């Protein structure tokens, strides 16, 4: 079935959503499609709750049970990555559970929140900070973690929630001189970029 579906996707050449009725099967399909389409943006979008207990009232014992849940941060990162791929690429295959049918807002309003950074662009540093904070990034000049940004003189480093690499923006005055992608552990630069779009750190 997976191979047949892969051939259909190859023929049609359109963004594809594959729905699975449970998380385990979705994870299996995600692995298979990643192998079949190594060049495509194969993404994973399932519920980020590892555990969810809705609030309840037990009249027999007159007991009220509070809502309880635990969220998985890695799954949340993968959900954000799926959204950003949909916005920025056409070769997207998203493996999802039924949680994807619940609305996460308008694509247009999500797209309007992007922070666009381009080499040669003139922009005030404080303006960059305000834009990043408005899309749920936190400033932390000590530790660079996913969802944070920091300032080091004329350099701003951003760690997008949906990436495994961070972004470094070198300023000369109010002008963006250089944009590069680097490994946040080794600090080694992996790639030089002409431009970069920072997507929101949260869906809501």
RARAPE-V360933 format. One record per residue. N is the residue number from 1. SS is DSSP state (helix for helix, strand for strand, loop for the rest). NEAR is the number of other ideal C-beta (glycine too) atoms within 10 Angstrom. Layout:
[[N	SS	NEAR] [N	SS	NEAR]]
This chain:
[[1	loop	7] [2	helix	13] [3	helix	8] [4	helix	8] [5	helix	16] [6	helix	17] [7	helix	11] [8	helix	9] [9	helix	19] [10	helix	11] [11	helix	8] [12	helix	9] [13	loop	9] [14	loop	10] [15	loop	16] [16	strand	19] [17	strand	15] [18	strand	16] [19	strand	15] [20	strand	18] [21	loop	9] [22	loop	11] [23	helix	16] [24	helix	10] [25	helix	12] [26	helix	22] [27	helix	15] [28	helix	14] [29	helix	21] [30	helix	22] [31	helix	12] [32	helix	17] [33	helix	23] [34	helix	15] [35	helix	11] [36	helix	17] [37	loop	17] [38	loop	8] [39	loop	6] [40	loop	19] [41	strand	18] [42	strand	24] [43	strand	25] [44	strand	23] [45	strand	24] [46	loop	22] [47	loop	18] [48	loop	20] [49	strand	13] [50	strand	11] [51	strand	9] [52	strand	12] [53	strand	12] [54	loop	9] [55	loop	9] [56	strand	10] [57	strand	9] [58	strand	9] [59	loop	6] [60	loop	5] [61	loop	7] [62	loop	7] [63	strand	9] [64	strand	9] [65	strand	11] [66	loop	8] [67	loop	9] [68	strand	10] [69	strand	11] [70	strand	10] [71	strand	12] [72	loop	15] [73	helix	11] [74	helix	9] [75	helix	17] [76	helix	18] [77	helix	20] [78	helix	19] [79	helix	25] [80	helix	24] [81	helix	20] [82	helix	24] [83	helix	21] [84	helix	22] [85	helix	21] [86	helix	18] [87	helix	14] [88	helix	13] [89	loop	12] [90	loop	11] [91	loop	15] [92	strand	19] [93	strand	24] [94	strand	22] [95	strand	27] [96	strand	21] [97	strand	19] [98	helix	14] [99	helix	16] [100	helix	19] [101	helix	9] [102	loop	7] [103	loop	7] [104	loop	14] [105	loop	12] [106	loop	9] [107	helix	11] [108	helix	7] [109	helix	8] [110	helix	18] [111	helix	12] [112	helix	8] [113	loop	14] [114	loop	16] [115	strand	19] [116	strand	11] [117	strand	20] [118	strand	13] [119	loop	16] [120	loop	9] [121	loop	13] [122	strand	9] [123	loop	17] [124	loop	11] [125	helix	14] [126	helix	8] [127	helix	11] [128	helix	20] [129	helix	15] [130	helix	11] [131	helix	17] [132	helix	20] [133	helix	12] [134	helix	11] [135	loop	16] [136	loop	14] [137	loop	23] [138	strand	12] [139	strand	12] [140	loop	13] [141	loop	11] [142	loop	7] [143	loop	9] [144	loop	17] [145	loop	13] [146	loop	18] [147	loop	19] [148	strand	21] [149	strand	24] [150	strand	18] [151	strand	14] [152	strand	9] [153	loop	7] [154	loop	12] [155	strand	13] [156	strand	21] [157	strand	19] [158	strand	22] [159	strand	21] [160	loop	24] [161	loop	23] [162	loop	21] [163	loop	18] [164	loop	12] [165	loop	16] [166	strand	23] [167	strand	20] [168	strand	19] [169	strand	24] [170	strand	15] [171	strand	19] [172	strand	9] [173	loop	9] [174	loop	11] [175	strand	12] [176	strand	20] [177	strand	13] [178	strand	15] [179	strand	19] [180	strand	17] [181	strand	15] [182	strand	17] [183	loop	12] [184	loop	18] [185	loop	10] [186	loop	8] [187	loop	11] [188	loop	9] [189	strand	13] [190	strand	11] [191	strand	9] [192	strand	10] [193	strand	15] [194	loop	9] [195	strand	12] [196	strand	19] [197	strand	14] [198	strand	24] [199	loop	21] [200	loop	22] [201	loop	22] [202	loop	12] [203	loop	14] [204	loop	6]]
